[in-house]
Amino acid sequence: QVHLVESGGGLMQTGGSLTLSCAASESIFKIDAWAWYRQAPGKQREWVASFTNFAETVYADSLKGRFIIARDNTKNTVYLQMNNLKPEDTAVYYCNGITGATKYWGQGTQVTVSS
């Protein structure tokens, strides 16, 4: 069982930047694929970006160029850097890890962007 813990959310102003962290309880190499999702109030969970250990990162078209995934293997942590934040980025952000048929989710971290 892998535990994922997100952190780094908060209240930001439009145009600001924020980096979210997703710390894994085990080596991130034990996870085949990583992803970030978000869920805005009253909306379905939306895929943001993902990567595998052997493929390049892919981003949702609407977020490409503003959001960047990074990783620190020594800290077993995956990051989501969010730039030029907009009010529509307001959501709970979740990291997701997949190993085989098993999906792991963190508890989410709230990001609120004020106009």
C-alpha positions in Angstrom: 0.0 0.0 0.0 1.5 3.3 -1.1 0.4 6.4 0.7 0.3 9.8 -1.1 0.2 13.1 0.7 -0.4 16.3 -1.2 0.6 19.7 0.2 1.3 23.2 -0.9 -2.2 24.5 -1.6 -3.4 27.8 -0.5 -5.0 31.1 -1.5 -3.4 32.9 -4.4 -4.0 35.9 -6.5 -4.5 35.8 -10.2 -1.2 35.7 -12.0 0.6 34.1 -9.1 2.5 30.8 -9.0 2.2 27.9 -6.7 4.0 24.5 -6.4 2.1 21.5 -5.1 3.9 18.5 -3.6 2.9 14.9 -3.6 5.0 12.8 -1.2 4.9 9.0 -1.5 5.5 6.6 1.3 7.7 4.5 -0.9 10.1 4.9 -3.8 8.4 6.7 -6.7 9.9 4.1 -9.0 7.5 1.6 -7.6 4.7 3.6 -9.2 4.3 2.9 -12.9 2.5 6.1 -13.8 1.9 9.4 -12.0 -0.8 12.0 -12.6 -2.3 15.1 -11.2 -6.0 15.7 -11.2 -8.2 18.5 -10.0 -11.8 18.9 -9.0 -13.5 22.3 -9.0 -16.7 22.9 -7.0 -19.6 21.3 -8.7 -17.6 19.7 -11.4 -16.1 16.3 -12.2 -12.6 15.5 -11.5 -10.4 16.6 -14.3 -7.1 15.2 -15.5 -4.2 17.8 -15.4 -1.0 16.0 -16.4 0.7 12.7 -16.1 4.0 10.9 -16.8 5.5 7.4 -16.5 9.0 6.4 -15.6 9.8 5.8 -19.3 7.8 8.4 -21.2 7.6 12.1 -21.4 5.1 14.1 -19.5 1.8 15.0 -21.1 -0.5 17.8 -20.1 -4.1 18.8 -20.7 -4.1 21.1 -23.7 -5.8 23.9 -21.8 -3.0 23.9 -19.2 0.0 23.3 -21.4 2.6 25.9 -20.9 1.4 27.0 -17.5 1.6 23.8 -15.4 4.8 21.7 -15.1 5.4 18.4 -13.4 8.7 17.7 -11.7 10.0 15.0 -9.5 12.6 14.5 -6.9 13.5 10.8 -6.7 15.6 11.3 -3.5 12.5 12.7 -1.7 10.0 10.3 -3.3 8.1 13.4 -4.3 6.3 14.6 -7.4 5.5 18.3 -7.9 3.1 20.3 -9.8 4.3 23.8 -10.6 1.4 26.1 -11.5 2.2 29.5 -13.1 0.0 32.4 -14.1 -2.8 31.2 -12.0 -6.4 32.0 -13.0 -9.6 31.9 -11.0 -10.7 28.9 -13.0 -7.7 27.0 -11.5 -9.5 27.0 -8.2 -10.0 23.3 -7.3 -8.9 20.6 -5.0 -5.8 19.0 -6.5 -5.0 15.3 -6.2 -2.1 13.3 -7.1 -2.5 9.8 -8.4 -0.2 6.8 -8.7 -0.9 3.7 -10.6 0.9 0.3 -10.2 -0.5 -2.4 -12.3 -4.3 -2.4 -11.7 -4.0 -0.5 -8.4 -4.6 3.2 -8.1 -3.5 5.3 -5.2 -4.9 8.7 -4.4 -3.9 11.4 -2.0 -6.3 13.3 0.1 -6.1 16.4 -2.0 -5.0 20.0 -1.4 -7.1 23.0 -2.0 -6.0 25.8 -4.3 -8.1 29.0 -4.4 -7.3 31.7 -6.9 -8.8 35.1 -6.3 -9.5 37.6 -9.1 
